[in-house]
Amino acid sequence: MSNDWLPNRRDEILGMAMKWNNVLVVKGAAWNVPEAKCAELNTLTLTAQAAFNEAMTKDRTTVLTAKVNAAFKALSDAMRDIKKRYYYIPPLTEIDMASLDLTPPDTIPTPVIP
């Protein structure tokens, strides 16, 4: 998706996931994110990172590619779920959004010509 908040490149997704893990250690309880969800995100991040590192070798095969695809799909799905379930209520501040590498929502209305 062109207007998607999740980065396109896998190394950028990993970077965002690592940042989320670090922020959730500090603010997860305040944002009502269950510890199980934080642990799941951490596990999925480590799994995706290991698969990504393994696939970046010269011995890359279709099996490794499938493994990386599955790991990143699971990580992306978990990140989308956390954002949808826990980052909207209570709404995060602009500082919180920036700490997660998310763009704050645009609150300036677009002028409409009559």
C-alpha positions in Angstrom: 0.0 0.0 0.0 1.4 3.4 -0.9 -0.1 5.1 2.1 0.8 2.3 4.5 2.6 3.2 7.8 4.7 0.1 7.8 8.0 0.5 5.9 8.5 -1.4 2.6 12.0 -2.7 3.2 12.6 -5.6 5.6 15.6 -3.9 7.3 13.4 -0.9 8.1 10.6 -3.1 9.4 13.1 -4.8 11.7 14.3 -1.4 12.9 10.8 -0.3 13.6 10.0 -3.5 15.4 13.1 -3.2 17.6 12.2 0.3 18.4 8.7 -0.8 19.3 10.1 -3.5 21.6 12.3 -0.9 23.4 9.4 1.5 23.8 6.9 -1.2 25.0 9.3 -2.3 27.7 8.9 1.2 29.2 5.4 2.2 28.2 3.6 -1.1 27.5 1.8 -1.2 30.8 0.7 2.4 30.6 -0.8 1.8 27.2 -2.5 -1.4 28.4 -0.5 -3.7 26.1 -0.4 -7.1 27.8 3.0 -8.6 28.6 2.2 -11.6 26.4 1.8 -9.3 23.4 5.1 -7.6 24.1 6.8 -11.0 24.5 5.2 -12.2 21.3 6.4 -9.1 19.4 9.9 -9.6 20.8 10.0 -13.3 19.8 8.7 -12.5 16.3 11.3 -9.7 15.9 14.1 -12.1 16.9 12.8 -14.8 14.6 12.5 -12.4 11.6 15.9 -11.0 12.3 17.5 -14.4 12.4 15.7 -15.4 9.2 16.7 -12.1 7.5 20.4 -12.6 8.5 20.4 -16.2 7.3 18.8 -15.2 4.0 21.4 -12.5 3.4 24.2 -15.1 2.9 25.3 -16.4 -0.4 23.6 -19.7 0.3 20.1 -18.3 -0.1 17.6 -20.9 -1.4 13.9 -20.9 -2.0 13.4 -22.5 1.4 15.2 -19.6 3.1 13.1 -17.1 1.1 9.9 -18.8 2.2 11.2 -18.8 5.8 11.9 -15.1 5.6 8.5 -14.4 4.0 6.7 -16.3 6.7 8.7 -14.6 9.5 8.0 -11.1 8.2 4.4 -11.8 7.5 4.0 -12.9 11.2 5.9 -9.9 12.4 3.9 -7.4 10.2 0.6 -9.0 11.3 1.6 -8.7 15.0 2.6 -5.0 14.5 -0.6 -4.2 12.7 -2.6 -5.9 15.5 -0.8 -4.0 18.3 -1.2 -0.7 16.5 -4.9 -1.3 15.9 -5.7 -2.7 19.4 -3.5 -0.7 21.7 -2.3 2.5 20.1 -5.7 4.1 19.4 -7.3 3.9 22.9 -6.1 5.8 24.8 -4.8 7.9 21.9 -1.0 8.3 21.9 0.5 11.7 22.0 2.7 13.0 19.1 5.8 12.3 21.2 4.6 8.7 21.7 3.9 8.3 18.0 7.4 9.7 17.1 9.0 7.3 19.6 7.4 4.4 17.6 8.4 5.8 14.2 4.7 6.5 13.4 3.4 9.7 11.7 0.9 11.6 13.8 -2.5 11.9 12.2 -3.1 15.0 10.2 -5.4 17.3 12.2 -5.4 20.2 9.8 -8.6 20.1 7.7 -8.2 20.3 3.9 -9.9 23.5 2.6 -12.7 22.8 0.2 -13.6 25.3 -2.4 -17.3 26.0 -2.6 
